[in-house]
Amino acid sequence: MSGNEYVREADRELDAAYEEPMSLAEYVDRLFAQPSIGAHASKYLLGAIEAAGTRTVIEEGEERDRYRFFDDPHNDGEHAILGNTEVLNEFVDDLRSIAAGRGKEEKIIWFDGPTATGKSELKRCLVNGLREYSKTPEGRRYTVEWNIASAEDAPGLTYGDIPTVDEDSWYQSPVQSNPLSVFPEPVREAILEDLDAEYGDHTPIRAETNLDPFCREAYEYLEKRYRREGVADLFSAVTDPRHLRVTNYVVDVGRGIGVLHSEDAGRPKERLVGSWMTGMLQKLDSRGRKNPQAFSYDGVLSQGNGLLTIVEDAAQHADLLQKLLNVPDERHVKLDKAIGMDVDTQLLIISNPDLDAQLNQHADRNGADPLRALKRRLDRHEFRYLTNLRLECELIHRELAGETAIWEGTDGEELRERVRAPLSIRVGERGGRVRERELAPHTVEAAALYSVVSRLDREDLPEGLSLVEKALLFDRGYLREGDQRVETDDFEFDPNASDGSHGIPVTFTRDVIAELLNTARDRSHPELAVENVLMPRDVLNAMAERLHDAPMFSRAERREFEDRLVSVKNHVFDQQETDVIDAIMHEKRVEAETVEEYVEHVYAWATDGTVETEQGETEPSPLKMKVFEIEHLGRFSEQEYDGTTPMPTVRTFRRERIITALNRHAWQNRSEDFAIDEVNLLDIPVIRDVLETHGWSDAARVYEDLDPDQWDDPPANTETAVVKARTIDTLVSEFGYSAASAELTSRHVMGQVSYRWD
């Protein structure tokens, strides 16, 4: 786009969020047409979250509905909270109860957890999502503005400036007061009752706050003036559009969202609501009282009035938490002894585990614990490290490459491709040069798997299940054991297990890989830039080595994490090995049509049926079944057939492995015109293995002169040279490798295979 087009786009962005001010009566009419604009704080926050919709995810091996709001959709996912879906869902459930007045209203919501678990992202995600929601018609947020300069001889409510009657004489509520707070309480209640009667929302709107002190000053001045003058319809005079108007505002930090950072200082009252401005008190004629015009209203509750108040790094503000005890249920805070302010805000605090330690420092005193009242008010939600391989891979991509797009979907094959995928990163070097570095396929997967395995509780492992298998189960929701698919529900895990409460954080992984990216590897090739490739074992070895230099880990943790490394290495090697053997056998793979023909013949054989051919219906072919079972399945030999007649072992295999699978997926509920193409062949484990996997015995049978010992530098014109060249090409074209990473991966795999080739 040109510069002018960008400017016009910026104009449209601002125009879309702005409305002309309206009268108080017009606001009430709009409220009845669009009730969501009057939602109280918790209801508004809930509405913003629900408006973004949901999607299905798999976490800890279970399908869950996830609110898209926490994917930061309005910011292209930059501050999405990965994982912790169950924790976020419980948070939304709490909001639903609070919004409806059914409990937890006196609670302060507390998000706790170790570093790098997404707590900071939560704050940014909330800010982004609420800001964008407030720009939508259903999410509009409104407050009031006052102008008393339009009253004859009126001393201006102008923070000391000379009053005028133009636009500059309008002053907005400094704490985003609800327009309904202008009405006397009985009228306000009548409006809400009529609104509820008309719409019958299960979560009625509440407006229990009165005007803030700044706005009250304007209201009372106008009321006194018109009362002295004997004006009829006093409320109408005070709220005349010359004096009062309702205006919308875009929610942001400081306007509907208050954020108290760890570095913010000041006395508790200053941090909570603001401070008195001495110079302004002297300018204003307050007749011996403190004029609310001379208050700064820059405390966190003032900024967050109307929607959300966040205390970051709450351990740094532990003294302030005591002052917040009565705010959630009383919805009131003091500016001064005689001046109070109603607040409507959802309180939320964020902390690392150090706050928990502070809160429990007097736990042994039981009933005499001075922090007992505070702990009773806190509703804790614990963020944990990710225990899903896919999510950890996605997080590493974010940390290293700045990729923010959400990896949506639950399709197993698509997600596995993303997990194993390579990653290329441009790295700056001295002299202004830029070098392209490659994380080979399975490298990000290896780092992510090691991190996840380090976070899993081994105490609740069912017999025979490894930590790597537990990680894969949590990621996919199932495991393959031979021909059987084992679901998460088939295992019993302790719901109180410590999965994700400790382990290797993504920041550690990121820093290790970043350091490796800045150092070329000590290896070479006459034609390929193999020194620019990071392999899975490079990253895993570096992570293990850096454990000893990282002060964040205890000695016990280092030993524990080191013990878990071997199983991760073995799993990753299995993935590399599968890639290489599949590439070697790529041209020899069985076509789906051949497999379908075999299954159709077995089905006809078992049911005394026929198969449809171009020549018409015929008997199933014993020869075709035998050839397929010997050459493609590789399960049987000539000795297990009498000519083409199968021996008992083959017959048992056909009935128990093929026919049983067909029955499971289609046969029991088939229609009269049932056909084999109604069955997904990949649902039959043994057939899926034929289509998707091969073994070294297959390679040895097909390529009799293949010699793994010669793989690194095979002699010219040998079968090994031909197979290697074809394998490298296939790894590049079909499996996402570069030529360099294909060379290194195949060397590594064949080097290990050579020991067991015979």
RAWO-V654470 format. One record per residue. RES is the residue in three letters. PHI is phi in radians with two decimals (* if undefined). BURIAL is b if it has 16 or more other C-alpha atoms within 10 Angstrom, else e. Layout:
# RAWO-V654470
res phi burial
RES PHI BURIAL
RES PHI BURIAL
This chain:
# RAWO-V654470
res phi burial
MET * e
SER -1.42 e
GLY -1.05 e
ASN -1.11 e
GLU -1.17 e
TYR -1.12 e
VAL -1.10 e
ARG -1.11 e
GLU -1.15 e
ALA -1.13 e
ASP -1.04 e
ARG -1.10 e
GLU -1.08 e
LEU -1.25 e
ASP -1.10 e
ALA -1.14 e
ALA -1.72 b
TYR -1.97 e
GLU -2.21 e
GLU -1.14 e
PRO -1.01 b
MET -2.31 b
SER -1.34 b
LEU -1.10 b
ALA -1.12 e
GLU -1.12 e
TYR -1.11 b
VAL -1.09 b
ASP -1.06 e
ARG -1.17 e
LEU -1.05 b
PHE -1.25 b
ALA -1.45 e
GLN -2.46 e
PRO -1.01 b
SER -1.06 b
ILE -1.24 b
GLY -1.80 b
ALA -1.04 b
HIS -1.26 b
ALA -0.93 b
SER -1.15 b
LYS -1.20 b
TYR -1.16 b
LEU -1.07 b
LEU -1.08 b
GLY -1.09 b
ALA -1.11 b
ILE -1.16 b
GLU -1.24 e
ALA -1.11 e
ALA -1.35 b
GLY 1.46 e
THR -2.32 e
ARG -2.51 e
THR -1.68 e
VAL -2.28 b
ILE -2.00 b
GLU -2.39 b
GLU 0.91 b
GLY 1.40 b
GLU -2.09 b
GLU -1.34 e
ARG -2.41 b
ASP -1.52 e
ARG -2.06 b
TYR -1.31 b
ARG -1.11 b
PHE -0.90 b
PHE -1.41 b
ASP -1.57 b
ASP 0.91 b
PRO -1.14 b
HIS -1.33 b
ASN -2.11 b
ASP 0.98 e
GLY 1.38 b
GLU -1.04 b
HIS -2.03 b
ALA -1.12 b
ILE -1.68 b
LEU -1.44 b
GLY 1.26 b
ASN 0.92 b
THR -1.08 b
GLU -1.12 b
VAL -1.13 b
LEU -1.15 b
ASN -1.13 e
GLU -1.16 e
PHE -1.06 b
VAL -1.14 b
ASP -1.07 e
ASP -1.09 b
LEU -1.03 b
ARG -1.11 b
SER -1.18 b
ILE -1.13 b
ALA -1.09 b
ALA -1.49 b
GLY 1.26 e
ARG -1.80 e
GLY 2.37 e
LYS 1.16 b
GLU -1.15 b
GLU -1.50 b
LYS -1.49 b
ILE -1.83 b
ILE -1.27 b
TRP -2.18 b
PHE -1.81 b
ASP -2.18 b
GLY 2.80 b
PRO -1.18 b
THR -1.12 b
ALA 1.10 b
THR -1.96 b
GLY 1.85 b
LYS -1.18 b
SER -1.16 b
GLU -1.12 b
LEU -1.04 b
LYS -1.06 b
ARG -1.14 b
CYS -1.13 b
LEU -1.09 b
VAL -1.09 b
ASN -1.05 b
GLY -1.15 b
LEU -1.22 b
ARG -1.05 b
GLU -1.24 b
TYR -1.11 b
SER -1.21 b
LYS -1.55 b
THR -1.53 e
PRO -0.99 e
GLU -1.35 b
GLY -1.87 b
ARG -0.97 b
ARG -2.12 b
TYR -2.24 b
THR -2.50 b
VAL -2.02 b
GLU -2.22 b
TRP -2.11 b
ASN -2.50 b
ILE -1.80 b
ALA -1.19 b
SER -1.33 b
ALA -1.52 b
GLU -1.01 e
ASP 1.03 e
ALA -1.38 e
PRO -1.19 b
GLY -1.23 b
LEU -1.52 b
THR -2.28 b
TYR 0.95 b
GLY 1.66 b
ASP -1.43 e
ILE -1.28 e
PRO -1.26 b
THR -2.33 b
VAL -1.87 e
ASP -1.56 e
GLU -1.02 e
ASP -1.23 e
SER -1.58 b
TRP -1.57 b
TYR -2.24 b
GLN -1.43 b
SER -0.96 b
PRO -1.27 b
VAL -2.21 b
GLN 0.95 b
SER -1.04 b
ASN -1.16 b
PRO -0.96 b
LEU -1.17 b
SER -1.20 b
VAL -1.23 b
PHE -1.23 b
PRO -1.01 e
GLU -0.97 e
PRO -1.07 e
VAL -1.20 e
ARG -1.04 b
GLU -1.12 b
ALA -1.14 e
ILE -1.04 b
LEU -1.19 b
GLU -1.14 e
ASP -1.15 e
LEU -1.12 b
ASP -1.18 b
ALA -1.13 e
GLU -1.34 e
TYR -1.88 e
GLY 1.05 e
ASP -1.15 e
HIS -1.20 e
THR -2.15 b
PRO -1.07 b
ILE -1.25 b
ARG -2.02 b
ALA -2.48 b
GLU -1.80 b
THR -1.85 b
ASN -1.60 b
LEU -0.98 b
ASP -1.21 b
PRO -1.01 b
PHE -1.10 b
CYS -1.20 b
ARG -1.05 e
GLU -1.05 b
ALA -1.19 b
TYR -1.04 b
GLU -1.19 e
TYR -1.06 b
LEU -1.13 b
GLU -1.07 b
LYS -1.09 e
ARG -1.10 b
TYR -1.27 b
ARG -1.16 b
ARG -1.07 e
GLU -1.41 e
GLY 1.26 e
VAL -1.22 e
ALA -1.34 e
ASP 0.90 e
LEU -1.03 b
PHE -1.08 b
SER -1.10 e
ALA -1.20 b
VAL -1.13 b
THR -1.71 b
ASP -0.95 e
PRO -0.96 b
ARG -1.25 b
HIS -1.91 b
LEU -2.35 b
ARG -2.52 b
VAL -1.81 b
THR -2.30 b
ASN -1.58 b
TYR -2.45 b
VAL -1.50 b
VAL -1.10 b
ASP -2.85 b
VAL -1.06 b
GLY 1.70 b
ARG -2.36 b
GLY 1.73 b
ILE -2.24 b
GLY -1.82 b
VAL -2.22 b
LEU -1.77 b
HIS -1.53 e
SER -1.10 e
GLU -1.53 e
ASP -1.19 e
ALA -2.03 e
GLY 2.12 e
ARG -1.18 e
PRO -0.88 b
LYS -1.13 b
GLU -1.11 b
ARG -1.21 b
LEU -1.39 b
VAL -2.15 b
GLY 2.39 b
SER -2.52 b
TRP -1.40 b
MET -1.71 e
THR -0.98 e
GLY -1.07 e
MET -1.22 b
LEU -1.05 b
GLN -1.26 e
LYS -1.26 e
LEU -1.45 b
ASP -1.42 e
SER -1.80 e
ARG 0.94 e
GLY 1.44 e
ARG -2.09 e
LYS -1.46 b
ASN -1.47 b
PRO -1.05 b
GLN -1.13 b
ALA -1.67 b
PHE -1.87 b
SER -1.38 b
TYR 0.91 b
ASP -1.92 b
GLY -1.29 b
VAL -1.14 b
LEU -1.24 b
SER -1.15 b
GLN -1.17 b
GLY -1.58 b
ASN -1.07 b
GLY 1.74 b
LEU -2.74 b
LEU -2.52 b
THR -2.14 b
ILE -2.09 b
VAL -1.89 b
GLU -1.42 b
ASP 0.76 b
ALA -1.03 b
ALA -1.08 b
GLN -1.34 b
HIS -2.18 b
ALA -1.05 e
ASP -1.13 e
LEU -1.28 b
LEU -1.04 b
GLN -1.09 e
LYS -1.26 e
LEU -1.56 b
LEU -0.92 b
ASN -1.69 b
VAL -1.13 b
PRO -1.02 b
ASP -1.61 e
GLU -1.44 e
ARG 0.92 e
HIS -2.62 b
VAL -2.52 b
LYS -1.67 e
LEU -1.52 b
ASP -2.70 e
LYS -0.98 e
ALA -1.83 e
ILE -2.17 e
GLY -2.08 e
MET -2.41 b
ASP -1.33 b
VAL -2.30 b
ASP -2.19 b
THR -2.63 b
GLN -1.61 b
LEU -1.48 b
LEU -2.53 b
ILE -2.07 b
ILE -2.22 b
SER -2.67 b
ASN -1.50 b
PRO -1.06 e
ASP -1.15 e
LEU -1.17 b
ASP -1.03 e
ALA -1.12 e
GLN -1.11 e
LEU -1.17 b
ASN -1.73 e
GLN -1.18 e
HIS -1.98 e
ALA -1.05 e
ASP -1.27 e
ARG -1.58 e
ASN 0.91 e
GLY -1.11 e
ALA -1.62 e
ASP -1.15 e
PRO -1.18 e
LEU -1.75 b
ARG -1.08 b
ALA -1.11 e
LEU -1.15 b
LYS -1.10 b
ARG -1.18 e
ARG -1.45 b
LEU -1.50 b
ASP -1.89 b
ARG -1.51 b
HIS -2.20 b
GLU -1.73 b
PHE -1.37 b
ARG -2.22 b
TYR -1.09 b
LEU -1.14 b
THR -2.10 b
ASN -1.95 b
LEU -1.00 b
ARG -1.06 b
LEU -1.13 b
GLU -1.17 b
CYS -1.08 b
GLU -1.06 b
LEU -1.17 b
ILE -1.13 b
HIS -1.04 b
ARG -1.12 b
GLU -1.18 b
LEU -1.58 b
ALA -2.00 e
GLY 1.19 e
GLU -1.33 e
THR -1.97 b
ALA -1.11 b
ILE -1.32 b
TRP -1.45 e
GLU -1.51 e
GLY 1.70 e
THR -2.15 e
ASP -1.14 e
GLY -1.05 e
GLU -1.15 e
GLU -1.10 e
LEU -1.19 b
ARG -1.11 e
GLU -1.10 e
ARG -1.18 b
VAL -1.14 b
ARG -1.46 b
ALA -1.09 b
PRO -1.31 b
LEU -2.50 b
SER -1.84 e
ILE -2.35 e
ARG -1.52 e
VAL -2.06 e
GLY -1.32 e
GLU -2.24 e
ARG -1.07 e
GLY 1.43 e
GLY 1.40 e
ARG -1.33 e
VAL -2.16 e
ARG -2.01 e
GLU -1.55 e
ARG -1.88 b
GLU -2.07 b
LEU -1.59 b
ALA -1.02 b
PRO -0.87 b
HIS 1.37 b
THR -1.31 b
VAL -1.07 b
GLU -1.02 b
ALA -1.11 b
ALA -1.09 b
ALA -1.16 b
LEU -1.14 b
TYR -1.08 b
SER -1.08 b
VAL -1.12 b
VAL -1.08 b
SER -1.17 b
ARG -1.72 b
LEU -1.57 b
ASP -1.40 b
ARG -1.60 b
GLU -1.21 e
ASP -1.80 b
LEU -1.17 b
PRO -1.11 e
GLU -1.03 e
GLY 1.54 e
LEU -1.80 e
SER -1.60 e
LEU -1.13 b
VAL -1.11 b
GLU -1.15 b
LYS -1.12 b
ALA -1.10 b
LEU -1.17 b
LEU -1.12 b
PHE -1.12 b
ASP -1.37 b
ARG -1.80 b
GLY 1.62 b
TYR -2.82 b
LEU -2.30 b
ARG -1.77 e
GLU -2.08 e
GLY 1.13 e
ASP -1.60 e
GLN -1.85 e
ARG -1.79 e
VAL -1.86 e
GLU -1.50 e
THR -1.00 b
ASP -1.13 e
ASP -1.36 e
PHE -1.98 e
GLU -1.93 e
PHE -1.87 e
ASP -1.24 e
PRO -1.11 e
ASN -1.74 e
ALA -1.10 e
SER -1.59 e
ASP -0.92 b
GLY 1.49 b
SER -1.39 b
HIS -2.64 b
GLY 2.32 b
ILE -1.44 b
PRO -1.37 b
VAL -1.13 b
THR -1.12 e
PHE -1.14 b
THR -1.04 b
ARG -1.02 b
ASP -1.16 e
VAL -1.10 b
ILE -1.16 b
ALA -1.05 e
GLU -1.16 e
LEU -1.13 b
LEU -1.12 b
ASN -1.56 e
THR -2.32 e
ALA -1.16 e
ARG -1.32 e
ASP -1.51 e
ARG -2.72 e
SER -2.59 e
HIS -2.67 e
PRO -1.08 e
GLU -2.17 e
LEU -1.98 e
ALA -1.46 e
VAL -1.20 b
GLU -1.21 b
ASN -1.63 b
VAL -1.84 b
LEU -1.75 b
MET -1.70 b
PRO -0.92 b
ARG -1.19 b
ASP -1.07 b
VAL -1.23 b
LEU -1.10 b
ASN -1.12 e
ALA -1.16 e
MET -1.09 b
ALA -1.12 b
GLU -1.16 e
ARG -1.28 e
LEU -0.98 b
HIS -1.31 e
ASP -1.71 e
ALA -1.60 e
PRO -1.20 e
MET -1.25 e
PHE -1.80 b
SER -1.40 e
ARG -1.08 e
ALA -1.10 e
GLU -1.15 b
ARG -1.04 b
ARG -1.09 e
GLU -1.12 e
PHE -1.17 b
GLU -1.11 e
ASP -1.11 e
ARG -1.62 b
LEU -1.27 b
VAL -1.04 e
SER -1.12 b
VAL -1.18 b
LYS -1.02 b
ASN -1.11 e
HIS -1.12 e
VAL -1.14 b
PHE -1.07 b
ASP -1.02 e
GLN -1.16 e
GLN -1.12 b
GLU -1.07 b
THR -1.07 b
ASP -1.04 b
VAL -1.19 b
ILE -1.15 b
ASP -1.18 b
ALA -1.23 b
ILE -1.07 b
MET -1.68 b
HIS -1.01 b
GLU -1.35 e
LYS -1.78 e
ARG -1.15 b
VAL -1.48 b
GLU -1.25 e
ALA -1.05 e
GLU -1.12 e
THR -1.17 e
VAL -1.15 b
GLU -1.07 b
GLU -1.09 b
TYR -1.06 b
VAL -1.08 b
GLU -1.10 b
HIS -1.18 b
VAL -1.13 b
TYR -1.09 b
ALA -1.15 b
TRP -1.06 b
ALA -1.31 e
THR -1.91 e
ASP 0.95 e
GLY -1.79 e
THR -2.21 b
VAL -2.06 b
GLU -1.56 e
THR -2.22 e
GLU -1.09 e
GLN -1.57 e
GLY 1.89 e
GLU -1.32 e
THR -2.40 e
GLU -1.19 e
PRO -1.07 b
SER -1.54 b
PRO -1.06 e
LEU -1.19 e
LYS -1.08 e
MET -1.15 b
LYS -1.12 b
VAL -1.05 b
PHE -1.09 b
GLU -1.22 b
ILE -1.46 e
GLU -1.49 e
HIS -1.70 b
LEU -1.28 b
GLY 1.15 e
ARG -1.66 e
PHE -2.29 b
SER -2.12 e
GLU -1.00 e
GLN -1.17 e
GLU -1.70 b
TYR -2.34 e
ASP -1.82 e
GLY 1.26 e
THR -1.95 e
THR -1.48 e
PRO -1.26 b
MET -1.39 e
PRO -0.91 e
THR -1.08 e
VAL -1.25 b
ARG -1.08 e
THR -1.08 e
PHE -1.03 e
ARG -1.07 b
ARG -1.33 b
GLU -1.48 e
ARG -1.79 b
ILE -1.58 b
ILE -1.16 b
THR -1.05 e
ALA -1.11 b
LEU -1.08 b
ASN -1.02 e
ARG -1.08 e
HIS -1.69 b
ALA -2.57 b
TRP -1.07 b
GLN -1.16 e
ASN -2.05 e
ARG -1.28 e
SER -1.67 e
GLU -1.11 e
ASP -1.71 e
PHE -0.96 e
ALA -2.29 e
ILE -1.12 b
ASP -1.27 e
GLU -1.36 e
VAL -1.82 b
ASN -1.37 e
LEU -1.07 b
LEU -1.28 e
ASP -1.38 e
ILE -1.70 b
PRO -0.90 b
VAL -1.16 b
ILE -1.29 b
ARG -1.03 b
ASP -1.06 e
VAL -1.14 b
LEU -1.29 b
GLU -1.89 e
THR -2.25 e
HIS -2.39 b
GLY -2.12 e
TRP -1.15 b
SER -1.13 e
ASP -1.12 b
ALA -1.12 b
ALA -1.14 e
ARG -1.22 e
VAL -1.39 e
TYR -2.01 e
GLU -1.16 e
ASP -1.72 e
LEU -1.18 b
ASP -2.22 b
PRO -1.00 b
ASP -1.13 b
GLN -1.69 b
TRP -1.06 b
ASP -1.03 b
ASP -2.54 e
PRO -1.22 b
PRO -1.07 e
ALA -1.08 e
ASN 1.13 e
THR -1.76 e
GLU -1.09 b
THR -1.07 b
ALA -1.11 b
VAL -1.13 e
VAL -1.13 b
LYS -1.11 b
ALA -1.02 e
ARG -1.18 b
THR -1.14 b
ILE -1.05 b
ASP -1.04 b
THR -1.23 b
LEU -1.05 b
VAL -1.29 b
SER -1.38 e
GLU -1.97 e
PHE -2.09 b
GLY 1.44 b
TYR -1.43 b
SER -1.54 b
ALA -1.07 b
ALA -1.20 b
SER -1.21 b
ALA -1.15 b
GLU -1.06 b
LEU -1.16 b
THR -1.16 b
SER -1.16 b
ARG -1.04 b
HIS -1.07 b
VAL -1.15 b
MET -1.17 b
GLY -1.11 b
GLN -1.33 e
VAL -1.17 e
SER -1.03 e
TYR -1.24 e
ARG -2.20 e
TRP -1.13 e
ASP -1.14 e
